[in-house]
Amino acid sequence: MIYPVKAMRVVPILCAGLMVQAAAGQTGAGDAESVMREGTLAQQHGDLKAAIADFKKALLLKPNLIEARANLGAALAAAGQLDAAIEEDSHVLELSPQNDAVRMNLAMAYYRTGNWNQARIEFERLHAAHPSDVNTAILLGYTYNKLDRQGEAAALLAPMEPGHEDDFQFEYVYAYALIASGKQDLGLPRMEKLAKVKNSAEAWLLAGSARFYRGEMQIARADLDAAVELNPKLPGLYTMAGQARYAMRDMPAAASAFQAALRADPMDFVANRDLGAMRLKEGDTANARPLLELALQLQPRDPLTRFEMAKLDDQAGKYSEAATILEDLVKTDPNWLDAHWLLAAVYFEMNRPEDGKRERAIAHSVELKQKAATTEKN
């Protein structure tokens, strides 16, 4: 997510020649200036509908009145009409390429529409013109993060950090870039510091997620629980908190978190899959099946969900269905030990002893290789 920057009311940076009044006698020039001023007053009072109408009227009277077109772009963006704002801002920049205020508005409009690459181009132009401007660097960093170019974001912001350690937006985008680009030892302390100082649920969630994927479950759980306390409605939070609790074998707490996640979003894939797996492990096949079936509908090729469905089919006596799933799984991942063992057991249940013996031998071989690899690694 991007944190809001200071609201900008366009004050175009215009070349001296563009500030000059139209030549005396030009039809409608005076009226256009008057209508534009009315639009500006309406914009300042938050009456965007009137402002947009006035700016359009001024442009009908004087099409090249750049200030009216620039302010029209800003009013359209404020009203959520982003495509129209982009069109107006682009027109202004064709006439006045050095207008940094309008270029910032254009970059922000592209960002808000999800056109990250075009936003990047505009932010890079602004950064090149003003390399020491921290606000522009932050926005460019956010854009790099959106484009999965977190290494570039980290490299951009690193030399600018001294003196900005207490700037929440700066540290947030920088810490995220460090974490996502693999420099977690640098990024995590920054993110957790932000979370503590600013009581930011978003920062706690990011830190907790990173700790989870590093296998640091106790810290992950503490971070995620802190996020839950601050903002339990944060999307995806209860799911991640459930996974951390599940990994720590705290099944009641994990189930509670997954249930909260599903109340917020019944189509949450991970919550359906993991709660279904928990119910299956408890022997509650009646409640496990609908959860796992929905997870499989959401992501039909997810290996873990398919493995849990194979276990469920095996317990329900649907051996042929279980075997079909498991045969595909071990073909895709020949080193999946649990899948080999379960497939061997299913073959025996199907009265296919030769296939069962063969699969059991494969499982023994895989197990020995994995033990040898672990011994060598240690």
N, C-alpha and C positions, 0 to 999 in steps of 0.2 A: 504494500500500500504506500501511498505518498501522503505525507503530512502537508496540510495546506500552508502555502506561503502567504505573505502579506497580500491582501487584496490590492490589485493594481487598477487604478483608473488611468486610462491612457493619457499621457502627456507627450505627444509626439515630438521627437527630436528632428526638426526640420531644417533643411538647408535655408540659408538666408533668402534665396530667391523665391522659395516656396512660401515664405511668410509675407511676401509683398502683396498688397491688395491688388485685385484685378484692375486693369486699366480703366480709367474713368470712362463712363458711358457704356460699359459692358452690360448687356441686358440681364437683369435678375441678380447681379452680383450682391448688391446691398441686401436684397431680400434673403438670399441664400445665407449670408453671414448672420442675419437676424434669426432666421429659423434654426440655424445650427446652434446659436446661443441658447435658444429655448430648449433644444434637445439636450444640451449639456446640463442645463438646470434640472430638467426632468431626470436625467441619468444620475445626477448627484443626489436627488431625492428618492432614488430607487424606483422611479416610474419607468421601467424599461420599455413597456409598450409604447408610451408616448415618445420616449427618447428615440426609439427605432423609427417610428413614423416621422418624426421631425428630421432626423438625419437623412432618411430616404427622400423626403421632400426637398431638403437643401441640395441634395445631389441631383435631383431632377432640374433644379434651377441652375446648378453649377457643377457639372459632372466631375471636374478635376479639383474640387475642394477637398484636399487631402485630409485635413483635420476632421471634417465631417465623416469621411469614409473610415478613418482610423477609429473614431469614436463609435461609429456604427458597428465595426467589427467587435469592439469591446462589449457593446451593449448586447449584441447577438450572442456572444459567448456567455455573458452573464445570464442570459435568458435560456441557455441550453441549446441554442441553435448553432451547433459547432461547425457543421459543414458550411453554412452561410458565413459564419465568422471567418473561417479559413479562406473562403473566396475573397472576402473584403480585405483581409490582412494581406493576402498575396498580391492583390491589386495595388495596395498602398506601397508595398515593397518594390514593385516594378517601377514605380515613380520615384520612390525615395529609399534606395537600398540600405542606407546607413541609419534608418530609423530603428534603433535598438528596442524601443518600447513596444513597437508593433511586432517586431520579430519575436520578442519574448511572448507576447500574446499569441502569436501564431504557433510557436513551439508548444505552449501550454494547451492550445486547442488540439493540436495533433496528439499530444500526450493523453488528453482526456478522451479522445476517440479511440485510443488503443493503437494508433499508428506510431509505434515506438521508433521505427527506423527514420521516418520523416521528422519526428520530434528530435531525434538524435542529431540529424543534420543541422537543424536550426540552433539547437543548444551548442553544438560544436562551433558554429559560426560566432555565436555570442561569446563563448569562452575564448576563442582565438582573439576576438577584439578586446576582451576584458579578462585576461588570464588570472588576475588577482581577485576577481569578484567571487566571493564564497557562495552566494546564493545561486549563481549560475552553475558553479561547479557541483553543488548539491543536486540540482535538478538534472544535470548531465549524468551524475552518478546514479541517480534513481533510474534514468533511462537505460544506462548500460546494464544495470541489474535486471531490468525488465527484458532485455535482449540476451540474457545469459552471458553477458560479457563482464562478469564481476571482477575478473582480474584487472581489466582496464579501469573499472571504477575505483578499485583499491589503489592502483598506481596513480590515478588522477588526484585522489584525495590525500594520500599519505604525506606529501610535502606541505600540505595546507593545514594539517592537524594542529601544529603548535599554535596555541592561542585560542583554539576553538574546541578544546576538550570538554567544555561545558555547554556547547551548542548541541541541543538534543537532535535536531535534524541532521546535522553534520555527522555526529557520532553514530546515529542510527544507520544511515546509509553506508557509512564507512565500515562499521562493525558487520553489517549484513554482507557486504562485499567480501570482507576478509573470510567470514565463515563459509560463504558459498564458493569461494575460490580455493578452499582447502587450507587456509591459514587460520584454523580454528583456535589455536593456542593464542593468537593475537586478537581474534574477533570475539571469542566468548567472554573474556573478562570485561571487554568494553560493553557488550550487550547486557551482561548481568549488572554492571555498574549503572547503566542507563535505567534498567528495570527497577533497581532499588531507589535511585535518586528521584525518578519521575513517576514511580508507581505505575509503570506501563505494562498492561497485560500483553500487548503485542510483543514487547521486548522479552518478557518472560516466556512467551510461547516460542519465539524463535530460538532463544537460548535453550529451553527445555527440549525442543525438537533436535537441536544439534547434539546435546548431551545424550539423548536417546540413541541416535544413530552412531554415536561413539561408544555405546555400550555402558555409559556411565548412568546406570538406572536410578540410583539413589538421588543423585543430583538432579537428574532429569525430572524425577517425580516431584522433588521439592520446587523446582522452577515452575513446572506445570500447575502444581497445586496453588502456587502464588498467583498465577494467571487466572485460575478459576475463581479465586477469592476476589480478584479485582473486577473481572468481567466474564462471567460464566457464559455469556451469549456470543463470545468470540467464535466465529466459524472454525470448525475443526479442532477446537481446543479440547473438548471432552473426549474426542476420539483419541487424540495423542495422549491425554492423561490416562485413558483406559489402557492403551498399549503399554505405557510405562508401569502401571500397576500390575498388568497381566505378566509382564516380563519378570516382575518381582514376586510372582506367585501369590499376590494378594487378590484372590479371585472375587470375593464379595465386593471389594472396592472397584475392581476392574469392571465387573458386571454393572455396577451402579453407574459408572462413567459411560459405558457403552449404551446403556439404556437412556441416559440423558442425551447422548449424541443422537440417538434415533428419534427421540421426541422432538429434537430440533430439526432433524433432517432424516426422515424415514428411508431415504435413498442413499444414505451414507454407506459406501461400499465396505470400508474397513470395519466399521462398527458392526455391520451385518455379518461379515465373515468371521471376525474374531469372537463375537458373542455367540455365533452359531457353533464355532469350534469349542468354546467353553461348555456350552450346553451339551454338546455331543460327548465331551470328556466326562461330564457328570452323569451320562447315561440318559439324559433327557432328549431322546430322539424326536419326540413330538414337537418340541419347541426349536430344536436345532434345524430341522428340515426347512421350514419356511424361510429362516434367516439365511441359510446357505444357498437355497434355491434363488432367492432374490439377489444375493451377492454374485451368483453365477450368471444371472441375467444381466447384471450391471457390467461385469467383466468376464465374459465367457472363457477367456483363455488364461485366466490367472491360475498359476500352478498350485498355489496353496489352497485356494478354494476347491479346485478339482480334486486335490488329494483328500480334503475333508469330506467331499461328496462321495468319494470312493469308500472311505471308512464308513460313512453312513449307509451306503448301499450294501456293504459287506455285512453290517450289523442287521440290516433288514432282510438279508437273504437274497439280495439282488446281485448275485455273484457275477453274472455275465456283464451287467452294467459296470460293476466295480472293476472287473478285469479290463474292459475296454479303456476306461480312463487310465488305469495304472500302466497298461502297456504303452500308451502314448506318452505318459510322463517319463518312464524310464528310457524310452527311445530318445526323447528330447534331452533328458539329463541322466546319462548312464551311471552317474555317481550318487544318485539319490538313494541312500541306503534304506530309509524307512519305506520308500515306495517299493523297493525290491522285496523286502521282508513281507510287506502286506500282499504283494502280488503272489508270492510263493504260497502264503496261507490261503489266498482265494483260489488258487489252482487246486490245492488239496480239497477245499470245500466243493469244488466243481467236479471232483473225482477225476482229476487229471494229474495223477501222481508223478508221472515223468516230467511234465512241465513244472510241477511244484519242486521236484528235486533239482532240476536244472536252475530254476530261479533262486532256490536256496543256496546253491553253490555259487551263483553270481553274487548274491548278497554277502556270503562269507568272504569272497575275493575282494569285494569293494571295502568291506570292513577292515580287512587286513591291510590294504593299501592306505586307508585313512589313518589307521593306528601307526603305521610306519612313517607316514608323512608327519604326523604329530610328534612322534619321537625324534625325528630328524630335526624338526623345527625347534624343539626344546633343547 
